[in-house]
Amino acid sequence: MKICLILAKSNHKGKWLIGDGEKLPWRVPEDLKRFSELTRGNAVIMGSGTWRSIGSKPLRGRENIVLSRSDSEFEGARRAKSIEEAFEICQSLGCKKAFVIGGAAPFAQALPFAQEAFVTEIAGRFSGSVFAPNLSISSSWRESEKGGWKKSRVGKRGYRFLKFTRRKTNNNN
């Protein structure tokens, strides 16, 4: 099973800003379309904050797994108490890919296991307090694809698609 990160981010003082704790600070429908195309038919793993931010309902056409140490139930989704348990659930369901979709803690927990990251870079300055690991400064990752800048049909916000791939080492061939 391939483990992937998928996120939209804006550069903020050398960090990757991904949200304000409740929602995305931007609206780029093209990013949502790409997200849907990449994740459909696969598993999506998220923290309980991300679950609440998407309306506390499962994303259709995907196995939804919510990370939570509490005994809370997440209607239409499975609960895992750790990222490793979430991966075990995906494996037992026969998922070919598992996409970690947020927030900050799930991204950090999944980072050592992830092989690919699909990133939408959003142009502009935004405020927020939720950040993802900056893969562009990590020696463990390389930017393997970089699309040109485009303008969103809504709000004319600039965006581009990036893909990062984990570098091969003696430990992860």
Secondary structure, 3 states (H helix, E strand, C coil): CEEEEEEEEEEECCEEEEECCCCCCCCCHHHHHHHHHHHCCCEEEEEHHHHHHCCCCCCCCCEEEEECCCCCCCCCCEEECCHHHHHHHHHHCCCCEEEEEECHHHHHHHCCCCCEEEEEEECCCCCCCEEECCHHHCCCEEEEEECCCEECCCCCCEEEEEEEEECCCCCCC
